[in-house]
Amino acid sequence: MIKFLRSVLVSSALLIACISIGCGSDHEEDLAVIDTLYEPGEAVTGVSYCDVQTIELFLWKEGASEEESGSFEKVSNGDYVEPGTHTLGITVTPRIVDGVPMDQRVFASDGGWDYQVEAFLDEKSGYYVCDFEFLSSDIYLTHPMLIQVIYPDRVSSKEKFVVITDEELRPGSSKLVKQGLGITLSENILVSLKDAMTPLIAEQLPGVKIKELKPADNTSGGKNGVFHLDLGIVSFDLALNDTYTDENGEKTRALTIGIEDLAGGNPDNILETFFSAIADIFLKVFGNPLINILNLDEIPIMPVAFPLEDMLSSFVGTDDTDSDDPIAGLLEDLEMDSILFLNIFGLPKNTDADFAVIGGSLYVDHSDNVETDEEGNFIWPEVEIDNTNTMMDLNKIKSSITDVGVALSQYNLNQVLSEMVQPDHFSLMLKDMQDLIPMVGPEDPNNSLDISMTINPGGIAIDMKSLNDETGLPVIRVAVNDVRLEFIEAGTPRAELSMDLSLEFTIDFHEENGEAFLDIAVEPLADLCHIHVMKDDLGLDMFDHSRFVPLIFSGLAGGQGGVMTISIPLSDMGLTPRQGAALGKVELDGMGNCFMSLALDSIDPSALMGDDTCFISAAGIK
C-alpha cells in the first residue's frame, strides 16, 4: 500500500507538470475558449471563495391525481430518481458585482464531455427549468449532477449532486441485515487451525490441549453446534450466537458461545483414559442439567468491534513523520469516528461433516452512539434487524477447492460504505503537500499547503453482478462520485476540486516461483471519471473537466491500457496454498453476492492477527 500511494503521488506530480506546460495562451486562443465556453465538457474557471453562490436542485413531481397539481421537490444527495427524462428546477442566488446582479446562464450535465443542457428562467415559478435524462445504473452506479452557473466574465458558480437510479444500491444503513456475509471452514483447514491454536490456548489455559477440531455432526438434527472440540478428557459441540439473555431477561447483542453434547473425550494416555471414562458416565446423566445450571448454553464473550480510524491508519505503516518515507504519517490526520461491528452466528443447518459454516453481517455506527463497558469493550447500540433476503447460497463456497470460503453481499457493503463517510464523521487532512506536489504550491512559499478530503456519502456504491466479456472473470464495479479535495494554505481554503471515480475491479490468482498471489486488477472507466474545479483562488482551472484520473492509472500501469494490478502474496496473510489444487476461485451469483474459495493447506492465525503493520504493505503493483 505504501508503494501504491507513493506511486500515485509521484505520478500525479509528474502529470501536473506535463499539463502545466503550454498553459499560456494568446488572444486567438482566448477567443476560441469564449466561443466554446458553453459547450459540454469545456473547462470553466470556478468562482473565488468570496463569490460562491447557493445552488439548489429540484425535481418536478406530478400530482397524485388530476385534481392535485404537481410541484418541484428538493433533491438531496443519495435520493432515488427513476431512470429517464425528468424536469429539473434550479435556483441560484444572484452574484452581485459593484452592487449589480450579474447576468448568468445555467447548465446541467453529468459532469462528462458529451451531455449538457441549458436551463432557462421561468419567470412565473422563479426556477431555471430544463429536461434532463438520468441514466440507469448500468452506466452510473451513482449518478453525478453538475450544475454550472456561468457569468460573462467566464467564471462559474458550481454545485454537484449525486443521486441513485437503482434503489438496491442504497439500502438503509441504520438497520442490521441478517445475512450480509458467510464463512465456510473445511475439515482439513480446521485440523490446521487446531495445531496453530493449541499453543495460543495453552498460554491462557495451561494444560488444555485441543485433541480434535472439526465440523459438528448435525445429521441427527435439532442441534446448534458448528464446531466439535475434543480436549482429551471431555468433548463437546460449540455453538455460536449473536445474542444472549442478560440478567434482566432481555436479549443483548454480542458474540456468544454455547456448549452442547458434553461427553468423554478421546484420551492419549492412561490417566486421561481414566478421567475420560468417569466424565463420560457423569456427563451422560448430568451433562444437560449441568449446561443449564451453569448457563453453558449462553456464554457471552464480547461484541466484535473495531475503530475504523485505527484500522485504516495501519494500512499506511509508520506514523513517524520524521521517517525518511515521504508518506510517513499520511493518515495521521484521518478523522473517522465510526465503529465497525461484526455480527457473527453459527449456521448449524448448513454445517455438515465437511464444512463448518458461519453467518454474519457488518454494521457501522458513529462513536457518539456507542458506549463502552468498564474494560473499554464496545457495546452494541440498539439496532433494528433488516430482514431483507440477500439470497446468499453458501453452497457456492463448499466445493472441492474450498478450504476457506468467504461470501459478501453488496447490500451489506453498501450499507456500511455510505455510513462510513458521513460528512460529520469522516475527513482526511494531507499535510504539507507542497513537498510532494511542488507544481501546485502555496501563494506564499513560506506557507504550507494542506489538502482536506471528504466523500459525498450519496456518491459511493458497489455492484457485484457482472462478468468481464473478454476474460469471463467476475467484475466488481465501484463508484465514488464527488470526492471533495480542498486546498488549504496557512489555514485558509484556496481551492476546491470535486472528483468522480468509477472503477472496475477483477480478482484472480496466479503462481510465480512457487509463491501464490491474489491479484486485484483496477481499471478506471475513463468516460465516467471526472474532475471539476468548484472554487478557485489558486488558478487550477487547467484541471476542470480534465481527463487526469485515467492518466494516473495509465502511468501507474506503465501505459498498459490503464489497468493496474496489485498482487498480494498469500503467504503474507498467513495462508499456505494446497499443493496440486487450483489456488482459488471468485464468482458472482448475479444477485449481488460475491463468493471466494481458497484451497489451503494451513492458516497461520498470528499472521492474520498481525502486528503494527498490515500485510497489504507488501503488495506489489504491476
C-alpha positions in Angstrom: 0.0 0.0 0.0 2.9 2.4 0.7 4.3 1.7 -2.7 0.9 2.3 -4.3 0.3 5.6 -2.5 3.8 6.8 -3.3 3.3 5.9 -7.0 0.0 7.8 -7.1 1.5 10.9 -5.6 4.7 10.9 -7.8 2.7 10.2 -10.9 0.3 12.9 -10.1 3.1 15.4 -9.7 4.6 14.5 -13.0 1.3 14.6 -14.8 0.5 18.0 -13.3 3.9 19.3 -14.6 3.1 18.0 -18.1 -0.3 19.5 -18.1 1.2 22.8 -16.9 3.5 23.0 -19.9 1.9 25.1 -22.5 -0.8 26.6 -20.2 0.0 30.0 -21.7 -2.4 31.4 -24.4 -2.7 34.2 -26.9 -5.6 36.3 -27.9 -6.8 33.9 -30.6 -6.9 31.1 -28.1 -8.9 33.2 -25.7 -11.5 33.9 -28.4 -11.7 30.1 -29.1 -12.3 29.5 -25.4 -15.1 32.1 -25.4 -16.7 30.6 -28.4 -16.8 27.1 -26.8 -17.4 28.2 -23.2 -20.9 26.9 -23.1 -20.2 23.5 -24.8 -20.3 20.2 -22.9 -17.0 19.3 -21.2 -15.4 22.7 -21.5 -13.2 23.9 -18.7 -14.8 26.8 -16.8 -12.9 28.6 -14.0 -14.6 28.2 -10.6 -15.5 31.4 -8.8 -13.4 32.7 -5.9 -14.5 31.8 -2.4 -15.8 35.3 -1.9 -18.2 34.9 -4.9 -19.7 31.5 -4.1 -23.4 31.3 -4.6 -26.0 28.9 -3.3 -27.4 26.5 -5.9 -30.3 24.1 -5.1 -31.7 21.4 -7.3 -35.4 20.4 -7.6 -37.3 17.7 -9.5 -40.8 18.1 -10.8 -43.3 15.6 -9.3 -46.7 15.2 -10.8 -49.7 15.4 -8.6 -51.2 12.2 -7.2 -54.5 12.9 -9.1 -55.8 15.1 -11.8 -57.2 17.5 -9.2 -53.8 17.8 -7.4 -51.2 19.9 -9.2 -47.6 18.9 -9.3 -44.7 20.7 -7.7 -40.9 20.9 -7.6 -39.4 18.8 -4.8 -35.9 19.4 -3.5 -33.2 16.9 -4.4 -30.7 15.8 -1.8 -27.6 13.6 -2.2 -28.4 9.9 -2.3 -32.0 10.4 -3.3 -33.6 7.9 -5.7 -34.5 9.1 -9.2 -36.2 6.8 -11.7 -34.1 6.5 -14.9 -35.4 8.5 -17.8 -36.1 12.2 -18.6 -37.2 14.5 -15.8 -37.9 18.2 -15.5 -35.4 20.0 -13.3 -35.8 23.2 -11.4 -32.7 25.1 -10.3 -32.4 28.1 -8.0 -29.4 30.3 -7.7 -28.6 33.2 -5.5 -27.5 36.2 -7.6 -23.9 37.1 -7.9 -23.5 40.8 -7.1 -20.7 42.9 -8.6 -20.4 46.6 -7.8 -24.0 46.4 -6.5 -25.4 45.0 -9.7 -26.6 41.4 -10.2 -24.6 39.7 -13.0 -26.2 38.1 -16.0 -25.9 34.3 -15.8 -26.6 31.2 -17.8 -27.4 27.9 -16.1 -26.4 24.4 -17.3 -26.9 20.9 -16.0 -24.7 18.0 -17.0 -23.5 14.6 -15.8 -20.0 16.1 -15.4 -18.7 14.5 -18.6 -17.8 15.7 -22.0 -20.8 14.8 -24.1 -24.1 15.7 -22.4 -25.2 19.1 -21.2 -28.5 21.0 -21.3 -29.2 24.7 -20.6 -31.9 25.6 -18.1 -33.9 28.8 -18.8 -35.5 31.0 -16.3 -39.3 30.5 -15.8 -40.4 33.9 -14.6 -43.6 32.5 -13.1 -42.0 29.9 -10.9 -38.7 31.5 -10.4 -36.8 28.3 -11.3 -34.4 27.7 -14.1 -36.0 24.8 -15.9 -34.8 22.1 -18.3 -35.5 18.5 -19.1 -32.6 16.2 -18.1 -32.0 12.5 -18.8 -30.9 10.3 -15.9 -29.1 7.2 -17.0 -29.6 3.8 -15.5 -27.2 2.1 -13.0 -25.8 0.1 -16.0 -23.9 3.3 -16.7 -23.7 5.3 -13.4 -23.9 3.3 -10.1 -24.4 6.7 -8.5 -25.4 9.5 -10.9 -23.5 12.8 -10.7 -25.2 16.0 -11.5 -23.0 19.1 -12.1 -24.8 22.4 -12.1 -22.8 25.4 -13.5 -23.9 29.0 -13.4 -21.7 30.8 -15.9 -21.2 34.5 -15.9 -20.0 36.9 -18.6 -16.5 37.2 -17.0 -16.0 33.5 -17.8 -16.2 32.1 -14.3 -18.8 29.8 -12.8 -20.6 29.0 -9.6 -20.8 25.3 -9.4 -22.6 22.6 -7.3 -22.6 18.9 -7.5 -25.4 16.5 -6.5 -25.3 12.7 -6.6 -28.4 10.6 -6.9 -29.1 6.9 -7.5 -31.2 5.3 -10.2 -31.3 1.8 -8.6 -32.9 1.5 -5.2 -31.0 -1.7 -4.5 -27.7 0.3 -4.3 -28.9 2.5 -1.4 -30.2 0.2 1.4 -30.9 1.8 4.7 -27.7 1.9 6.8 -29.5 2.3 10.2 -30.5 -1.4 10.2 -28.6 -4.7 10.7 -29.1 -7.0 7.7 -29.3 -10.6 9.0 -27.2 -12.3 6.3 -24.5 -10.0 4.9 -21.6 -12.4 4.9 -20.8 -16.1 5.2 -17.7 -18.1 6.0 -17.0 -21.8 5.4 -14.1 -23.8 7.0 -13.3 -27.2 5.7 -12.5 -30.2 8.0 -9.0 -30.1 6.5 -8.3 -26.4 7.5 -9.8 -26.9 11.0 -7.1 -29.5 11.6 -4.5 -26.9 10.6 -6.2 -24.3 12.9 -6.2 -26.8 15.8 -2.4 -27.2 15.5 -1.9 -23.4 15.3 -4.3 -22.6 18.1 -3.1 -25.1 20.7 -0.1 -23.1 21.8 -2.1 -19.9 21.9 -4.7 -21.6 24.1 -2.0 -23.1 26.3 -0.7 -19.6 27.1 -4.1 -18.7 28.6 -5.2 -22.1 29.9 -2.1 -24.2 30.9 -2.6 -27.9 30.4 -5.5 -27.6 28.0 -4.8 -29.1 24.6 -7.2 -29.4 21.6 -7.1 -33.0 20.5 -9.6 -32.6 17.7 -11.3 -29.7 16.0 -13.8 -30.5 13.2 -17.2 -29.5 12.0 -20.0 -30.5 14.3 -22.1 -33.6 13.3 -25.7 -32.3 13.0 -27.0 -35.2 11.0 -29.5 -36.2 13.7 -31.0 -32.7 13.6 -32.1 -30.3 16.3 -28.6 -29.3 17.2 -26.9 -25.9 17.2 -23.2 -26.7 17.1 -20.9 -25.7 14.3 -17.6 -27.0 15.7 -16.8 -30.2 17.6 -13.9 -29.9 20.1 -12.2 -32.8 21.8 -9.9 -31.9 24.8 -9.0 -35.5 25.7 -10.9 -35.8 28.9 -14.1 -34.2 27.6 -15.6 -33.4 24.2 -18.4 -31.1 23.1 -20.0 -29.2 20.3 -19.6 -25.4 20.2 -22.5 -23.2 19.0 -22.0 -19.5 18.0 -24.8 -17.0 18.6 -25.1 -13.2 18.2 -27.3 -12.6 21.2 -27.7 -13.8 24.8 -30.3 -13.3 27.5 -29.0 -10.9 30.2 -29.9 -10.9 33.9 -33.0 -8.8 33.2 -34.3 -11.4 30.7 -33.6 -9.1 27.7 -31.8 -10.1 24.6 -28.4 -8.4 24.3 -26.2 -8.5 21.2 -22.7 -9.9 21.5 -20.7 -12.8 20.3 -21.9 -15.7 22.4 -20.8 -19.3 22.6 -22.8 -22.3 23.7 -21.7 -25.8 24.7 -23.8 -28.9 23.9 -23.4 -32.7 23.7 -20.9 -32.9 26.6 -19.3 -36.3 26.6 -16.0 -38.0 27.4 -13.2 -37.3 25.0 -10.5 -39.4 23.2 -7.7 -39.8 25.7 -4.0 -40.1 24.8 -2.8 -41.9 28.0 -3.9 -44.0 30.9 -4.6 -41.0 33.2 -6.7 -39.3 30.6 -8.5 -42.6 29.8 -9.5 -42.9 33.5 -10.8 -39.4 33.8 -12.5 -39.5 30.4 -14.4 -42.7 31.3 -15.6 -41.0 34.6 -16.5 -37.9 32.7 -18.4 -39.8 30.0 -20.5 -41.6 32.6 -21.2 -38.5 34.6 -22.0 -36.3 31.6 -24.4 -38.8 30.0 -26.5 -38.4 33.2 -25.9 -34.9 34.2 -24.5 -33.2 31.1 -27.6 -31.3 30.0 -28.6 -30.3 33.6 -25.1 -29.1 34.1 -25.2 -27.0 31.0 -28.4 -25.4 32.1 -27.3 -24.8 35.7 -24.0 -23.2 34.7 -25.6 -21.4 31.7 -23.1 -23.0 29.4 -25.5 -22.7 26.5 -25.1 -18.9 26.6 -21.6 -17.7 27.4 -21.2 -14.1 26.2 -17.8 -13.3 25.0 -17.9 -9.7 23.8 -19.0 -7.6 20.8 -16.6 -7.9 17.9 -15.9 -4.3 17.1 -13.1 -2.2 15.7 -12.5 1.6 15.4 -12.3 2.2 11.7 -9.8 5.1 12.1 -7.3 2.7 13.7 -7.8 0.0 11.1 -7.3 2.4 8.1 -4.4 4.2 9.6 -2.5 0.9 10.0 -2.6 0.4 6.2 0.0 3.2 5.6 2.6 1.9 8.1 4.7 4.2 10.3 3.2 7.3 11.8 6.7 8.7 12.4 6.6 12.0 10.5 10.4 12.2 10.9 10.8 9.0 8.9 12.6 9.1 5.5 9.5 7.7 3.9 7.8 10.6 2.1 4.4 9.5 3.0 5.0 8.5 6.6 2.1 9.7 8.7 -0.1 10.3 5.6 -3.2 9.2 7.6 -2.0 10.8 10.8 -4.8 13.3 10.5 -7.5 10.9 9.5 -10.8 11.6 11.4 -13.2 8.8 11.2 -15.2 8.4 14.4 -17.0 5.3 13.4 -17.0 1.8 14.9 -17.3 -1.3 12.7 -19.2 -4.2 14.3 -19.0 -7.8 13.1 -22.2 -9.7 13.9 -21.4 -13.4 13.9 -23.5 -16.5 14.4 -23.2 -20.2 13.6 -25.3 -21.9 10.8 -25.9 -25.4 12.1 -28.3 -26.3 9.3 -25.6 -25.5 6.7 -22.9 -27.3 8.7 -22.0 -30.8 7.8 -19.2 -33.3 8.1 -17.1 -31.4 5.6 -17.7 -27.8 6.5 -18.4 -25.6 9.5 -20.5 -22.7 8.4 -20.7 -19.2 9.9 -23.0 -16.4 9.0 -23.0 -12.7 9.9 -23.0 -9.1 8.7 -21.2 -5.8 9.1 -22.6 -2.8 10.8 -21.2 0.7 11.3 -22.3 3.3 13.8 -20.7 6.5 15.0 -18.7 6.8 18.2 -21.1 9.1 19.9 -23.8 6.4 19.6 -21.5 3.6 21.0 -20.9 3.1 24.7 -18.0 1.1 26.3 -18.0 -1.1 29.3 -15.6 -0.7 32.3 -13.0 -2.7 30.5 -13.2 -0.5 27.4 -15.0 -3.0 25.2 -17.6 -1.6 22.8 -21.2 -2.3 23.5 -23.6 -2.9 20.6 -26.0 0.1 20.1 -29.7 -0.5 19.8 -30.3 -1.7 16.2 -33.3 -2.9 14.3 -32.9 -6.1 12.2 -33.2 -5.7 8.4 -34.9 -9.0 7.2 -34.0 -8.4 3.5 -33.2 -11.7 1.9 -29.8 -11.3 0.3 -30.3 -14.7 -1.5 -26.8 -15.8 -0.4 -26.3 -19.5 -1.3 -23.4 -20.7 0.9 -23.2 -24.0 -1.0 -21.1 -22.0 -3.6 -18.3 -21.9 -1.1 -18.5 -25.6 -0.1 -16.7 -27.1 -3.2 -13.8 -29.4 -3.6 -11.4 -26.4 -3.9 -12.7 -24.7 -0.8 -10.8 -24.9 2.4 -11.8 -21.3 3.4 -14.8 -19.7 1.7 -16.0 -16.1 2.1 -19.2 -14.7 0.8 -20.0 -11.0 0.8 -23.3 -9.2 -0.1 -23.2 -5.9 -1.9 -26.4 -5.0 0.0 -24.4 -5.1 3.3 -21.3 -3.5 1.9 -23.4 -0.5 0.5 -25.0 -0.1 4.0 -21.5 0.1 5.6 -19.8 2.3 2.9 -22.3 5.1 2.9 -22.3 5.3 6.7 -18.5 5.3 7.0 -18.1 8.5 5.0 -20.9 10.7 6.5 -19.6 14.3 6.4 -19.7 14.9 10.2 -17.7 11.7 10.8 -15.1 11.4 8.1 -12.4 13.6 6.8 -8.7 13.3 5.9 -6.1 16.1 6.1 -3.0 15.6 4.0 -0.3 17.9 5.4 2.5 19.8 3.7 1.6 18.6 0.2 3.8 21.2 -1.4 6.7 18.9 -0.6 5.1 16.1 -2.7 3.3 18.2 -5.4 5.5 21.3 -5.8 3.7 22.3 -9.0 0.6 23.2 -7.0 2.2 25.2 -4.2 1.0 27.9 -1.8 1.0 31.5 -3.0 3.5 32.3 -0.2 6.4 29.8 -0.4 6.8 30.1 3.4 3.3 28.7 3.9 2.3 25.1 4.0 -0.3 23.7 1.6 -2.7 21.1 3.1 -5.4 19.1 1.3 -8.6 18.2 3.1 -10.6 15.3 1.6 -14.2 14.4 2.2 -16.5 12.0 0.3 -20.2 12.5 -0.6 -21.9 9.6 1.1 -24.6 9.7 -1.6 -21.9 9.1 -4.2 -20.4 5.8 -3.0 -21.7 2.4 -4.2 -20.5 -1.1 -5.1 -22.1 -3.5 -7.6 -21.2 -7.2 -7.8 -23.3 -8.6 -10.6 -21.4 -8.7 -13.9 -18.7 -10.6 -15.7 -15.8 -9.4 -18.0 -16.9 -10.2 -21.5 -13.3 -11.0 -22.6 -11.8 -12.8 -19.6 -15.0 -14.2 -18.0 -13.7 -13.1 -14.6 -16.1 -11.5 -12.2 -16.2 -7.7 -12.3 -16.8 -5.6 -9.2 -17.8 -2.0 -10.1 -17.2 0.7 -7.6 -18.4 4.4 -7.8 -17.0 7.1 -5.5 -18.5 10.2 -7.0 -18.0 13.7 -5.6 -14.8 13.3 -3.6 -14.0 16.8 -2.4 -10.4 18.0 -2.3 -9.9 21.4 -0.6 -6.5 23.1 -0.9 -5.7 25.0 2.3 -2.9 27.5 2.6 -1.9 28.5 6.1 -5.4 27.6 7.4 -7.3 29.4 4.6 -9.2 27.5 1.9 -7.9 28.5 -1.5 -9.4 26.0 -4.0 -11.8 23.0 -4.1 -11.9 20.2 -6.6 -14.7 17.6 -7.0 -13.6 14.2 -8.4 -15.9 11.4 -9.8 -14.4 7.9 -9.8 -15.9 4.8 -11.5 -13.7 1.8 -11.2 -13.8 -1.9 -12.2 -12.1 -4.5 -10.0 -11.4 -8.0 -11.1 -9.9 -10.7 -8.8 -7.8 -13.7 -9.8 -4.9 -15.8 -8.6 -1.6 -16.7 -10.0 1.5 -18.7 -9.0 5.1 -17.5 -9.5 8.3 -19.2 -8.4 6.3 -21.4 -6.1 4.6 -18.4 -4.5 0.8 -17.9 -4.7 -0.6 -14.5 -5.2 -4.0 -12.8 -5.0 -4.3 -10.4 -8.0 -6.6 -7.4 -7.8 -6.8 -5.5 -11.1 -8.2 -2.0 -11.0 -9.3 -0.2 -14.2 -10.9 3.3 -14.3 -13.9 3.8 -16.6 -12.4 6.7 -18.4 -15.6 8.3 -19.6 -17.1 8.3 -16.1 -14.1 9.7 -14.2 -14.3 13.5 -13.9 -12.5 16.4 -12.2 -14.2 19.7 -11.6 -12.8 22.9 -10.1 -15.6 24.1 -7.9 -13.9 27.1 -6.2 -10.6 28.6 -7.2 -8.2 31.2 -5.8 -5.1 29.2 -6.8 -5.5 29.1 -10.6 -6.3 25.4 -11.0 -8.7 25.9 -13.9 -6.5 23.6 -16.1 -7.9 20.7 -14.1 -11.6 21.5 -14.8 -13.2 18.7 -17.0 -9.7 17.2 -17.4 -9.0 13.5 -18.1 -6.5 13.4 -15.3 -7.7 10.3 -13.5 -7.2 7.8 -16.3 -3.8 9.3 -17.0 -2.8 8.5 -13.4 -3.8 4.9 -13.8 -2.1 4.7 -17.2 1.1 6.0 -15.7 0.9 3.5 -12.8 0.3 0.6 -15.2 3.2 1.6 -17.4 0.9 2.5 -20.3 -0.6 -0.9 -20.4 -4.1 0.2 -21.1 -4.6 1.9 -17.8 -5.2 -1.4 -15.9 -3.3 -1.5 -12.6 -2.7 -4.9 -10.9 -1.9 -5.2 -7.2 -0.5 -8.7 -6.3 -0.6 -9.8 -2.7 1.4 -12.8 -1.6 -0.9 -15.3 0.2 1.9 -16.1 2.5 1.8 -12.6 3.9 -1.7 -13.3 5.0 -0.6 -16.5 6.8 -2.1 -18.7 4.0 -0.3 -21.7 2.6 -2.0 -23.0 -0.6 -2.9 -26.6 -1.0 -0.5 -28.4 -3.4 -1.9 -29.8 -6.6 -5.1 -27.8 -6.5 -6.4 -24.7 -8.1 -5.4 -21.7 -6.0 -8.9 -20.3 -5.6 -12.0 -19.1 -7.4 -14.1 -16.0 -7.3 -17.6 -16.0 -8.6 -20.7 -13.8 -8.6 -24.3 -15.1 -8.4 -26.0 -12.2 -10.4 -27.9 -11.2 -7.3 -25.3 -9.0 -5.7 -23.3 -11.7 -3.8 -19.6 -12.4 -4.3 -18.1 -15.8 -3.3 -14.4 -16.5 -2.9 -13.0 -20.0 -2.4 -9.4 -20.7 -1.3 -7.7 -24.1 -1.5 -5.3 -24.1 1.5 -3.1 -26.5 3.4 -2.8 -24.3 6.5 -3.5 -20.9 8.1 -1.2 -19.1 10.5 -3.5 -17.1 12.9 -0.7 -15.0 14.1 -0.1 -13.6 10.6 -3.8 -12.7 10.3 -3.8 -11.0 13.7 -0.7 -9.0 12.6 1.4 -6.6 14.5 1.9 -2.9 13.9 1.9 -3.4 10.1 -0.5 -4.7 7.6 0.1 -7.5 5.1 -1.1 -5.1 2.3 2.1 -3.1 2.8 3.9 -5.9 1.0 1.6 -5.8 -2.1 3.4 -5.2 -5.4 2.0 -3.1 -8.2 2.2 -4.1 -11.9 
